[in-house]
């Protein structure tokens, strides 16, 4: 039950749900996520840590970048099931649609340099 509760709690915050919707589109670094959502770096990092602990996202360090992506680890069936459903959910939500529309203009090279 603990894994289930962790996933549900992770999805209880609108910013974390928006992060997952953005990560459905592409791999993102924290600076791109904070730019998209208008969050402070520390706030974005805290949200990402909660999503990672719930098994919803993973990260990989690649050079100077830490890239976040949706988890594809089947060890947490609750996370896998909810991520699968979330791909269909909220696609017509105006706030999510606006974020997704802005995503092509949000590039780490323009935000963080490099």
CORQUI-V591094 format. One record per pair of residues at least 4 apart in sequence whose C-alpha atoms are under 8 Angstrom apart, sorted by the first residue. I is the first residue (numbers start at 1). J is the second residue. D is the distance in Angstrom with one decimal. If there is no record, write none. Layout:
i=[I/I]
j=[J/J]
d=[D/D]
This chain:
i=[1/2/3/3/3/3/4/4/4/5/6/6/6/7/7/7/7/7/7/7/8/9/10/10/10/10/11/11/12/12/13/14/15/15/15/16/16/16/16/17/18/18/19/19/20/20/21/21/21/21/21/22/22/22/22/23/23/23/23/23/24/24/24/25/26/27/27/27/28/28/28/28/28/29/29/29/29/29/29/30/30/30/30/30/30/30/31/31/31/31/31/32/32/32/32/32/33/33/34/34/34/34/34/35/35/35/36/36/36/36/37/39/39/40/41/42/43/44/45/46/47/48/48/49/50/51/51/51/52/52/52/54/55/55/55/55/56/56/56/56/56/57/57/57/57/58/58/58/58/59/59/59/59/60/60/60/61/61/61/62/62/71/72/73/74/76/77/78/79/80/81/82/83/84/85/86/87/90/91/91/92/92/93/94/95/96/97/98/99/100/102/106/106/107/108/108/108/109/109]
j=[5/6/7/54/76/78/8/78/79/9/10/53/54/11/51/54/55/56/78/79/12/13/16/50/51/54/16/17/16/17/17/18/19/37/47/20/47/48/51/21/22/96/23/33/24/70/25/86/87/96/100/26/99/100/103/27/28/68/69/70/69/70/87/100/69/67/68/69/32/33/67/68/69/33/65/66/67/68/108/34/41/44/45/66/67/68/35/41/108/111/112/36/106/107/108/111/37/44/38/39/40/41/44/39/106/111/99/102/103/106/99/43/44/44/45/46/47/48/49/50/51/52/57/53/54/55/56/57/56/57/58/79/71/73/76/79/70/71/79/80/83/68/69/70/71/68/69/70/71/66/67/68/69/66/67/68/65/66/67/66/67/80/80/80/80/80/81/82/83/84/85/86/87/88/89/90/91/96/96/97/96/97/97/98/99/100/101/102/103/104/106/110/111/111/112/113/114/113/114]
d=[6.3/6.2/6.3/7.0/7.2/7.3/6.3/5.9/7.9/6.0/6.1/7.9/5.4/6.4/7.8/5.0/7.4/7.5/6.9/6.1/6.4/7.7/7.0/6.1/5.8/6.6/6.3/5.8/7.8/7.8/6.5/6.2/6.2/7.4/7.7/6.4/6.1/7.5/7.2/6.3/6.2/6.6/6.1/7.0/6.2/7.2/7.2/7.7/7.5/7.3/8.0/6.9/7.5/6.5/7.7/5.8/6.6/7.5/5.8/6.2/7.8/6.8/7.2/7.9/7.3/6.2/5.6/5.0/6.1/6.6/5.5/5.4/6.9/6.5/6.7/5.7/4.8/5.9/7.2/6.1/7.2/6.8/6.9/7.4/7.6/7.7/6.1/7.1/6.6/6.9/6.9/6.1/6.2/6.4/5.8/7.3/6.2/7.1/5.4/4.7/6.3/6.2/5.9/6.9/7.3/7.9/6.7/7.5/7.1/7.0/7.9/6.2/6.0/6.2/6.1/6.2/6.3/6.2/6.1/6.4/6.4/6.1/7.8/6.1/6.2/6.5/5.3/5.9/5.7/4.8/5.8/7.2/6.5/7.7/6.6/6.0/6.1/5.2/5.5/7.5/7.2/6.7/5.5/4.3/4.3/5.8/5.6/6.2/5.3/6.4/5.3/4.4/6.2/5.6/5.3/6.7/5.7/4.3/6.2/6.1/7.1/7.7/7.1/7.4/6.3/6.4/6.0/6.1/6.0/6.1/6.3/5.9/6.5/7.7/6.3/7.3/7.8/7.0/6.8/6.7/7.5/6.5/6.0/6.1/6.3/6.2/6.1/6.4/6.3/7.9/6.8/7.6/7.8/6.5/5.5/6.8/7.8/4.6/5.3]
